Amino acid sequence: MKQCLVLILAAFLFFVSSCSRIYHKSELHLQEQSFNRHLITFRTDGYYYTEIEEKRKDYSIPQDQPGHEYTGIGILRTVFYDDGYVNYGESLLRQNKQSGSLKQKIVDSLLTEWEKLRYPGWGYTNKKNAKVHIWDWGLYRQKGPVIELQYYSNHFGHYRLVTVAMSVLNDSTLLATHKYSPYVGMMPHIVDDSIDLIYKFRKYSPKPDSTNYLRYNIHKFGPKKK
């Protein structure tokens, strides 16, 4: 049964990857900037996470019953690597809203669960050719206290480039301040938002390496040469 599920997952990921499209390849301008590990002033021996609260609906409960709508706890995480690659996760692991020590227990359980799940597309190993392995992957560079990162977000099976600005508050705390993504056909809006999210460091070892589709195919990205 387990082997059957793995085969089904692999087939699904292959189908999604073969039909998907990657937008904004020429706008990955960080590809042109060399990465200098010595300029990085924050820790990279783990990952960063932030907690958010989001309105959710439990469709197993009738719409007119208590509990159908609730506020959930969400976790966003970002993994920086010493080679200039980054995995900026948009996926949320949600639980019912709690407070105090119980909330912290939920947050810790979500983080532990994510550490077990690793990254999207983990069940499909052809990271060189499978576009699903660009999901949440990108590049980052630091200049002074400012971090700029660009990553590819999944939207209905296609991938668009998202740019995020962060500030380094100290070696284990980051502040995300802005997010931008241009318009494309199947994604009918421009993301251009000021954000205010504190990311805290969590040590994680051994973390997965930075092998991904973008890394294998980086020569296909970046501004076009004149």
C-alpha positions as CSV (number, residue, x, y, z in Angstrom):
1,M,0.0,0.0,0.0
2,K,2.8,2.4,0.9
3,Q,4.6,1.7,-2.3
4,C,1.5,2.3,-4.2
5,L,1.0,5.7,-2.6
6,V,4.6,6.7,-3.4
7,L,4.0,5.7,-7.1
8,I,0.8,7.7,-7.2
9,L,2.5,10.8,-5.7
10,A,5.4,10.5,-8.2
11,A,3.0,10.2,-11.1
12,F,1.0,13.3,-9.9
13,L,4.1,15.4,-9.5
14,F,5.3,14.4,-12.9
15,F,1.9,15.4,-14.4
16,V,1.9,18.8,-12.6
17,S,5.5,19.5,-13.5
18,S,5.0,18.7,-17.2
19,C,2.0,21.0,-17.5
20,S,3.4,23.9,-15.4
21,R,4.9,27.1,-16.6
22,I,7.6,29.2,-15.0
23,Y,7.1,33.0,-15.4
24,H,9.5,36.0,-15.0
25,K,12.7,34.1,-15.8
26,S,14.4,37.2,-17.1
27,E,13.4,39.2,-14.0
28,L,15.5,37.1,-11.6
29,H,18.1,39.8,-11.4
30,L,19.8,38.4,-8.3
31,Q,21.2,35.7,-10.7
32,E,23.7,38.4,-12.0
33,Q,25.0,39.3,-8.5
34,S,27.7,37.1,-7.1
35,F,27.1,35.7,-3.7
36,N,29.6,36.5,-0.9
37,R,29.1,34.3,2.2
38,H,31.3,36.7,4.2
39,L,28.7,39.5,3.9
40,I,26.0,37.4,5.7
41,T,25.5,38.6,9.2
42,F,22.7,36.2,10.3
43,R,22.7,32.6,11.2
44,T,22.2,30.0,8.5
45,D,22.6,26.7,10.5
46,G,18.8,26.3,10.8
47,Y,15.8,28.2,9.5
48,Y,13.6,31.2,10.3
49,Y,9.9,31.2,11.0
50,T,7.1,33.6,11.8
51,E,3.6,33.1,13.3
52,I,0.5,34.5,11.7
53,E,-3.2,34.3,12.4
54,E,-5.7,33.7,9.7
55,K,-9.4,33.3,9.4
56,R,-10.3,29.7,8.4
57,K,-13.4,27.6,7.8
58,D,-13.9,24.0,8.9
59,Y,-16.2,22.5,6.2
60,S,-16.8,19.4,8.2
61,I,-18.9,21.6,10.5
62,P,-22.2,23.0,9.1
63,Q,-22.0,26.7,8.1
64,D,-24.6,27.7,10.8
65,Q,-22.9,25.8,13.6
66,P,-20.2,27.1,16.1
67,G,-16.7,26.2,15.0
68,H,-17.4,26.5,11.2
69,E,-15.3,29.7,11.2
70,Y,-12.3,30.1,13.4
71,T,-8.9,31.9,13.7
72,G,-6.0,29.6,13.0
73,I,-2.3,29.7,13.8
74,G,-0.1,29.7,10.7
75,I,3.6,29.2,10.3
76,L,5.7,30.6,7.5
77,R,9.4,29.5,7.3
78,T,12.5,30.5,5.4
79,V,15.6,28.5,4.9
80,F,18.8,30.3,3.9
81,Y,21.8,28.4,2.5
82,D,25.5,29.3,2.4
83,D,25.5,29.1,-1.4
84,G,23.0,32.0,-1.9
85,Y,19.9,29.8,-2.4
86,V,16.8,30.2,-0.3
87,N,13.6,28.2,0.3
88,Y,10.9,30.7,1.2
89,G,7.8,28.7,2.3
90,E,4.4,30.1,1.8
91,S,2.6,26.9,2.8
92,L,0.8,27.1,6.2
93,L,0.3,24.4,8.7
94,R,-2.7,25.4,10.7
95,Q,-4.3,24.7,14.1
96,N,-7.1,26.3,16.1
97,K,-6.1,29.5,17.8
98,Q,-4.8,29.2,21.4
99,S,-2.9,31.4,23.7
100,G,0.0,31.3,26.2
101,S,1.9,28.1,26.7
102,L,-0.7,26.1,24.8
103,K,-0.2,28.3,21.7
104,Q,3.6,27.8,22.0
105,K,3.1,24.0,22.1
106,I,1.0,24.2,18.9
107,V,3.7,26.3,17.2
108,D,6.4,23.9,18.3
109,S,4.4,20.9,17.0
110,L,3.8,22.7,13.6
111,L,7.5,23.4,13.3
112,T,8.4,19.8,14.2
113,E,5.9,18.5,11.6
114,W,7.3,20.7,8.9
115,E,10.8,19.5,9.7
116,K,9.5,16.0,9.0
117,L,7.8,17.0,5.8
118,R,10.7,18.9,4.3
119,Y,10.0,20.7,1.0
120,P,7.3,20.4,-1.7
121,G,8.0,17.8,-4.3
122,W,10.1,15.7,-1.9
123,G,8.7,12.4,-3.4
124,Y,9.9,13.1,-6.9
125,T,13.7,12.9,-7.2
126,N,14.3,14.3,-10.7
127,K,15.2,17.8,-9.5
128,K,17.0,18.8,-12.7
129,N,14.0,18.4,-15.0
130,A,10.9,18.5,-12.7
131,K,9.6,22.1,-12.5
132,V,7.9,21.2,-9.2
133,H,11.3,21.5,-7.6
134,I,11.4,25.3,-8.2
135,W,8.4,25.6,-5.8
136,D,9.4,28.1,-3.0
137,W,13.0,28.1,-4.2
138,G,15.0,31.2,-5.1
139,L,18.1,33.4,-4.4
140,Y,19.0,35.9,-1.8
141,R,21.7,38.5,-1.3
142,Q,22.6,40.8,1.6
143,K,23.9,44.3,1.4
144,G,24.4,46.0,4.8
145,P,21.4,45.2,7.0
146,V,19.1,44.6,4.0
147,I,18.3,41.2,2.5
148,E,16.7,40.9,-0.9
149,L,15.3,37.5,-1.9
150,Q,13.5,36.3,-5.0
151,Y,11.7,33.0,-5.1
152,Y,9.1,31.2,-7.2
153,S,5.6,30.8,-5.8
154,N,3.2,28.1,-6.9
155,H,-0.1,29.4,-8.1
156,F,-2.5,26.8,-9.6
157,G,0.4,24.7,-10.8
158,H,2.4,27.6,-12.4
159,Y,5.2,29.6,-10.9
160,R,5.7,33.3,-10.6
161,L,8.6,35.3,-9.2
162,V,8.1,37.0,-5.9
163,T,10.6,39.5,-4.4
164,V,10.8,40.0,-0.7
165,A,12.8,42.7,1.3
166,M,14.0,41.9,4.8
167,S,16.1,43.6,7.4
168,V,18.6,42.0,9.7
169,L,17.8,43.0,13.3
170,N,20.4,40.7,14.8
171,D,22.0,37.4,14.0
172,S,18.9,35.4,14.8
173,T,16.0,37.8,14.0
174,L,14.9,39.1,10.7
175,L,12.1,41.6,9.7
176,A,10.2,41.1,6.4
177,T,9.1,44.5,5.2
178,H,7.9,44.3,1.6
179,K,6.7,41.7,-1.0
180,Y,6.3,42.3,-4.7
181,S,5.2,40.1,-7.7
182,P,4.3,41.3,-11.2
183,Y,1.1,40.5,-13.0
184,V,0.8,37.4,-15.3
185,G,-2.1,36.0,-17.2
186,M,-3.4,33.2,-14.9
187,M,-2.6,35.3,-11.8
188,P,-4.7,38.4,-12.3
189,H,-3.2,40.7,-9.7
190,I,0.0,42.5,-8.8
191,V,1.3,41.8,-5.3
192,D,2.8,45.0,-4.0
193,D,2.4,44.9,-0.2
194,S,4.1,46.4,2.8
195,I,4.5,43.7,5.4
196,D,5.7,43.6,9.0
197,L,6.7,40.1,10.0
198,I,9.3,39.1,12.5
199,Y,11.2,35.9,11.7
200,K,12.8,34.1,14.5
201,F,15.7,31.6,14.2
202,R,15.4,27.9,15.0
203,K,18.4,25.6,14.8
204,Y,17.8,22.6,12.6
205,S,20.3,19.9,11.8
206,P,20.8,18.2,9.5
207,K,18.7,20.3,7.2
208,P,18.2,19.2,3.6
209,D,20.7,20.6,1.0
210,S,19.8,23.2,-1.5
211,T,19.4,20.9,-4.5
212,N,16.5,22.2,-6.6
213,Y,15.4,22.9,-10.2
214,L,16.6,26.5,-10.2
215,R,20.1,25.5,-9.1
216,Y,20.4,23.0,-11.9
217,N,19.0,25.4,-14.5
218,I,20.3,28.8,-13.3
219,H,21.8,29.5,-16.7
220,K,18.2,29.8,-18.1
221,F,17.4,32.6,-15.7
222,G,18.3,36.3,-15.3
223,P,18.2,39.3,-17.5
224,K,18.7,38.6,-21.2
225,K,22.1,39.4,-22.6
226,K,22.1,42.1,-25.3
